[in-house]
Every structure is written in structure tokens, then in C-alpha cells.
Amino acid sequence: MSDTPETTLVETARAWCDGAGDIRNGENFRSASLGHPRVWMEIDEKGYVDCGYCDRRFVLKGGPADSKAA
């Protein structure tokens, strides 16, 4: 198991997660029953927020945690 959380870049400071990132399609297809309740989160001055259910990290594009923003 990796210590690095799955990261999703977002364009707004408000993000939601239902644990279903690659569930809907693609090579990582998984059953939708593996998700979790939808939760809304607010990105703060760190530039990211982690989902309390699945630990997915949401990073604000161009924010302090966006490594491509340099």
C-alpha cells in the first residue's frame, strides 16, 4: 500500500468526493458499491484537502500545493 494519497486537481476551493473516482469507466473499472457517501470539502490556505473516507487528496490548481504551479 502506498503512503501517497490519490490526488485530484480541482479548479475551485469547494470539492466533493464519493469514493468513485475510476468507478464509472476506464481500465480501473470497479463496482459502484465500493464508493462512500458524497461529502463536500473546502480547500484551505494549504491548497489541498483530504477526504475523510478514502484519503483522496484534492489539490487546488495553481494553489500552494500544486507542484505544477511553480
Rosetta blueprint (number, residue, H / E / L):
1 M L
2 S L
3 D L
4 T L
5 P L
6 E L
7 T E
8 T E
9 L E
10 V E
11 E L
12 T L
13 A L
14 R E
15 A E
16 W E
17 C E
18 D L
19 G L
20 A L
21 G L
22 D L
23 I L
24 R L
25 N L
26 G L
27 E L
28 N L
29 F L
30 R L
31 S L
32 A H
33 S H
34 L H
35 G L
36 H L
37 P L
38 R L
39 V E
40 W E
41 M E
42 E E
43 I L
44 D L
45 E L
46 K L
47 G L
48 Y E
49 V E
50 D E
51 C L
52 G L
53 Y L
54 C L
55 D L
56 R L
57 R E
58 F E
59 V E
60 L E
61 K L
62 G L
63 G L
64 P L
65 A L
66 D L
67 S H
68 K H
69 A H
70 A L
